[in-house]
Amino acid sequence: MKKTLCSRHFLAAALIVLAAMWGLPLALPSLSLADAISAPNGKVEGVYGNMDGDHTKVVSGSASLPLGAMMGTQFDAIYGEIGSTDQIKGLGLHLFTRDPQSHLLGLAVSYVDYDGTQFERYALEGEYYFGPFTAEALLGHQTGDIDDAAYGILDLAWYPADNLRLVIGGTFADSDQTQGHIGVELQAAEGLALFAEAAIGEKNYEHALMGVRYYFGNQKSLIKRHREDDPKNRLLIKLPQPVEPPSAPISLPEDSEA
């Protein structure tokens, strides 16, 4: 019951944030509109660490393109190893509208194959920018070789400097897979950033990841990259477990006749 209530509270919070973001353009009709993506851009990253006791080595990348004024799209990809034998590979697609002065609103879909367990995710995503802070929310549904269930993310990011991002938040999937995480990203040179993330969750889940990310495109600060260029590549978040097959019925031997 406690786990279910925790997930319901998380779901309610994500719904409230997304609802506020979707209502923002109507509430603030005087906003000056700018392009959702400043120019074609992309990023590639390498991730290394430990996920729930398994050594993790992953490479992922994204490419973003403007679709006229106020619309943009992004393509995501991921490939790597989790543990000594498990592989992860997947693709993702975003379609969104954004004003870099205030918000992002869009749709995100993805397909991931995690060691033969295949699943798809469909979600609404949103970001709200206020000063050096960004509220990020994603809420959707996952299906495939897993339990059909809601999943989501709720993050609060702070940029104490234009090239430094600190984030705290949580993710959930189903009623018993909630986790909290903290992270940091530092753009140490033009286009080159270092990042790290740690998380703990239910069922004694934990992970510690670090990596290097390189951004392609115009030279700019980290906060401008996150608000003018590509949305987050979230193909690695909260990998679900496969559905357990039903146990075969136990056949009892018939009593032999005397």
Sequence and secondary structure as in RCSB ss.txt:
>XXXX:A:sequence
MKKTLCSRHFLAAALIVLAAMWGLPLALPSLSLADAISAPNGKVEGVYGNMDGDHTKVVSGSASLPLGAMMGTQF
DAIYGEIGSTDQIKGLGLHLFTRDPQSHLLGLAVSYVDYDGTQFERYALEGEYYFGPFTAEALLGHQTGDIDDAA
YGILDLAWYPADNLRLVIGGTFADSDQTQGHIGVELQAAEGLALFAEAAIGEKNYEHALMGVRYYFGNQKSLIKR
HREDDPKNRLLIKLPQPVEPPSAPISLPEDSEA
>XXXX:A:secstr
 HHHHHHHHHHHHHHHHHHHHHHHHHH TT     SSSS EEEEEEEEEEETTEEEEEEEEEEEEE STTEEEEE
EEEEEEETTTEEEEEEEEEEEEEETTTEEEEEEEEEEEETTEEEEEEEEEEEEEETTEEEEEEEEEEEESS  EE
EEEEEEEEEEETTEEEEEEEEEESSS  EEEEEEEEEEETTEEEEEEEEEETTTEEEEEEEEEEEESS   HHHH
HHHS     TTSS                    
